[in-house]
Structure formats: structure tokens, C-alpha cells
Amino acid sequence: MPRRRALLCAWIIEHDPPEHPGKYVARFATTHPTIYVMLADRLAELQAMLPPGLARSPRQPVDPPEIVEIWFSKQARRRIW
């Protein structure tokens, strides 16, 4: 029987990354960042663009300095084969 593993999905919000100076960027990530991004001038604008059903996690001391917050799916424990 194959092992099941949890699928983790999140939007990682950064401010002022090198490829988008002065902008807030939300990057969709599973186990790694993907090509899917959203851009905004203000954090509130970007937060309003996020899909419903997410839970905010504040920036942690170990996060890179450009990370502002991370939004995880409330169903992050969904199982896949």
C-alpha cells in the first residue's frame, strides 16, 4: 500500500524582493515556491486578493527578511496518495 503524505499549500507574502522592488508579492507555494504570484503596492491590497479559507501565520525570526507573513490553507492537512 502506498504511503500517504500531507499536501501543504500556502501564499508567502514578501515585501521589496529584488525582482519586484517596492512591491508586495504573494507567491503560491506547495513544497516549493511556484510561478504563481500576485503583486500590489500595499499589503492590505494584496491580502484582499488572497483566496478565502486561509489562516495567517506571522513572520518568524528564522524567515528571510523580505517575508512579511504566510497564509496557509485551513485544510492544509488534506491527504493525497
MOZI-V756064 format. One record per residue. N is the residue number from 1. RES is the residue in three letters. PHI is phi in whole degrees, -180 to 180 (none if undefined). PSI is psi as a letter, one per 40 degrees, with the letter a starting at -180 (none if undefined). Layout:
[[N | RES | PHI | PSI] [N | RES | PHI | PSI]]
This chain:
[[1 | MET | none | h] [2 | PRO | -68 | i] [3 | ARG | -77 | i] [4 | ARG | -96 | i] [5 | ARG | -135 | i] [6 | ALA | -78 | i] [7 | LEU | -99 | h] [8 | LEU | -105 | h] [9 | CYS | -123 | h] [10 | ALA | -156 | i] [11 | TRP | -110 | h] [12 | ILE | -98 | h] [13 | ILE | -100 | h] [14 | GLU | -120 | i] [15 | HIS | -123 | h] [16 | ASP | 62 | f] [17 | PRO | -70 | i] [18 | PRO | -55 | d] [19 | GLU | -82 | e] [20 | HIS | -142 | g] [21 | PRO | -58 | h] [22 | GLY | 77 | e] [23 | LYS | -104 | i] [24 | TYR | -95 | h] [25 | VAL | -128 | h] [26 | ALA | -108 | h] [27 | ARG | -111 | h] [28 | PHE | -78 | h] [29 | ALA | -138 | i] [30 | THR | -108 | b] [31 | THR | -82 | e] [32 | HIS | -142 | i] [33 | PRO | -58 | i] [34 | THR | -113 | a] [35 | ILE | -83 | e] [36 | TYR | -85 | h] [37 | VAL | -137 | i] [38 | MET | -128 | i] [39 | LEU | -122 | i] [40 | ALA | -155 | i] [41 | ASP | -82 | d] [42 | ARG | -127 | i] [43 | LEU | -59 | d] [44 | ALA | -60 | d] [45 | GLU | -61 | d] [46 | LEU | -68 | d] [47 | GLN | -60 | d] [48 | ALA | -67 | d] [49 | MET | -83 | e] [50 | LEU | -66 | i] [51 | PRO | -69 | i] [52 | PRO | -69 | i] [53 | GLY | 87 | f] [54 | LEU | -111 | i] [55 | ALA | -121 | h] [56 | ARG | -81 | h] [57 | SER | -120 | h] [58 | PRO | -68 | i] [59 | ARG | -60 | h] [60 | GLN | -102 | i] [61 | PRO | -57 | d] [62 | VAL | -84 | e] [63 | ASP | -70 | i] [64 | PRO | -58 | i] [65 | PRO | -61 | d] [66 | GLU | -77 | e] [67 | ILE | -76 | h] [68 | VAL | -97 | d] [69 | GLU | -165 | i] [70 | ILE | -132 | h] [71 | TRP | -112 | h] [72 | PHE | -102 | i] [73 | SER | -66 | h] [74 | LYS | -68 | e] [75 | GLN | -105 | f] [76 | ALA | -62 | e] [77 | ARG | -90 | e] [78 | ARG | -53 | h] [79 | ARG | -98 | i] [80 | ILE | -129 | i] [81 | TRP | -92 | none]]
